[in-house]
């Protein structure tokens, strides 16, 4: 296993600190701007900032830029500069898309009868998602990031040629960002599972001596750890646009580190969630109904989410549902480390 460079440790620390400091500042701005919502699984919930991404991304970008500064100017190593900057462009574009989705959803709720009424509570139309990877994936496509083959579970190395940068890269960005947005809605769930996912990806990248991928994954994990402090039950800020960013970072890390096989194994909970959502035509909600004793139960009898499975299997509070699913991701990632050499 490769040792952790001091430059990477500094980037991780800066990412955590900047996020920790900036999130409360952005929260005040969101409240002043009216970018707020209510927690529907809480009694008498006040107005809560509805966009957690800016603070996290600020810390993440600060950490990665510090890493690049050390590598380029102190160590004279610019070999991976282009790929990292291309990944940052992709991540920032997806973040802007997430911000747009949150703002349009708020506009629809406040507009009432009018231009947004038929789309109320639906966010960006589903068909529009097919257009999203075009601007977000272009930077990675332009620099031909990654390699032209994939190492898949049980299939081994599959040579893809031009199909990889032109088709699979945008598909990866689209599918990952959408999937992480599907499994959401509980305090601490998205940030907690994302923290486990990116920590695992970062550690695996270090073990494989893929420092560019490790720098992105671990800097983002540090920013998520800061965000979890504010998003944990009871949440002081909602993820909102951050859900898309979690998936986009995962896609970029996977492509830069050529670690598709390990990433697919770690991403299994979101893959299952996407399948369950597809069965319902992407109309099902994750949220539970709060009972008098604090227990949450599914809103519908059919299982259309991993959250439904947990809520239906016992009497759990919202906090316990989040902890169970985060523990599931810990288990899945641990298994991925154990079986990666055999699949």
Steps between C-alpha positions, in 0.01 A plus 500: 500500500630843403575744778280808526692804368512806723348701215194275506472519879512880477229497234277278714546724805431820306192351335357407841577835664376720215176302472448507876540878508317588178186287539352718779576811293320356198213393726445861605505605135247230404262611773533865400439409134199282583665179377344299780264209560333309780588155629184302427603222739520735797227654710498879493807519277633848448642631174825321413754600230426283198838503324803345672721470195671842488674462837613145425621585150686806631697282741552229240630741236729666757650166597554382143653833394739485796602150390555621143696801623740282694534249217554753221700779667682323783556152356502600132257220419234600248442160343145467634404867493282483189297200614439644847391838362273328248343304784452819700322657204267201473425509873431875499268472199302226673489716813351786297241260359411394854465865606274562200283202599460623858416855392246392239335267752466791744360723226239240409386470858464877537358577156174308553275523197720606214785389280648264761174342619508188282857430614441576867698280741659306213823695460664484159290290254626143472565522127727801556742281697616348172639841400689558822815292430571695181636814670622321815695223330660708223813591704576134573424405140720780364810386690422132435517431874551144612585214269313334215422183692303410811567231758157364594398248767522142367571624144850634551652745253262614223653707218259776390700740283323829424181375665653568842558878477212578263221290652593340831654811660182712459286202599707453815462865599126493429424168669711560811367851563139389455539185709639685802206739473254209514615370840429809707255674729615400851720714723863396458426226247651643184803652672561193716485250214699735277767532769538122520501466120765763431719399792500146361573620147780722629662223704479259207652762268788544745550124516513501119737801497243715317570829676286728276192287568590476869535879529150557361336224704661577836469879472131456424460249784650756739255766380211256545617423853468872580158516339380197696549701820227740382285249312477236773173455686344751550633662183598866497539491121372272222734358232286617206738546208772303681329171410603540136854601590555185707437286193702724268807477723462122511491484120808723463698306761410173330605624157826658618594195705391240242327321787162417348483154653551617858274803452214288367521274803495797740217662305267200525251660747438787257469257209233307690327828588498606134341168401231537766430855387479390136231246592283785629570716197716725719187632673545341844607703804754383759349700785324326785194598700587611853302312767414636843779302665765632258502189281494551122301275267486487118239711324405210273469125536721410203877492544646770276815596692760363737351740755165321459667166571653631822184676617289191426733259681456646850417800713775749423540874542629718217844508663506119525399459134794719397741312727387162364553604139837660578599175674387313188737709288783434748431127466483516118829691476670261745387206288627679188849524652490129585373364168650744249787267416262212429247667270 
